[in-house]
Amino acid sequence: MTSLQSLKHIKSLRLSKFRQKYNQFTIEGLKSIDELIHSDYEIHGIYATKQHFDHFANMDKVHLLSDKGYASISQFKTPAGALAVGEIKTLSMDKILDSERLSLVLDGIADPGNLGTLIRTADWFGIKQIIASKTCADFYNHKTLSSTMGSFTRVHYFEGDLVSILDGKNTYGALLDGEPLGKALIEDPAFLVIGSESHGISKEVQAHIKNKVFIPGAGKTESLNASIAGGILMHEFYTKLK
């Protein structure tokens, strides 16, 4: 029987301050948990209702919860029935590789869903290195992780000062005064910068963009959703660099 104290601890991980305090996060859903199990993340425990308990029968640290007990810790309106507690990984800035053919750089992506979708899309195109500003949504926010559909386990996610990180790099940025994407010369190693949903790439980071690119369109909308724009850009870069 899982104690009320344990359930209280799991529930506290909804908040960033407690994730930081305990260096732990939660993820829900069978697919995401299976991805976590097959990754190098440390798992502190898996909590499942009777419906999903047998799925983890051969694993250690698996706890059976009643439907009511699980509902008390779930962050979904319709509880997934399985939740895992994992150990947060913090990557040092000196682990950033300048030799990666394509790195994704995110400047102020505030919406967790957009952040998660960008991570998932990066994984689809084989991008392993993602560098984010501190103004981006929390990587370990449950909406971010859920939106990645497990892709968060296969990328190296760094968070730091983009100005210093991008200094001297071969950078590309999505800007309205850029060259049409299809005509742009793309060379590796490339650092592709995607700006915030509301303000685009910050002025401080723009100063370090060597190559400006633009996604041409026929409509009159003011801008594209950040994750949609990111997907278009990543596809173009993937095609030209592979």
Buried (B, 14 or more C-beta within 10 A) or exposed (E): EBEEEBBEBBBBBBEEEBBEEBBBBBBBBBEBBBBBBEBEBEBBBBBBBEEBBEBBEEEEEBBBBEEEBBBBBBBEEEBBBBBBBBEBBEBEEEEBEEEBBBBBBBBBBBBBBBBBBBBBBBBEBEBBBBBBBEBBBBBBBBBBBBBBBBBBBBBBBBBBEBEEBBEEBBBBBBBEEBBEBEEBEBEBBBBBBBBBBEEBBBEEBBEBBEBBBBBEEEEEEEBBEBBBBBBBBBBBBBEBBE
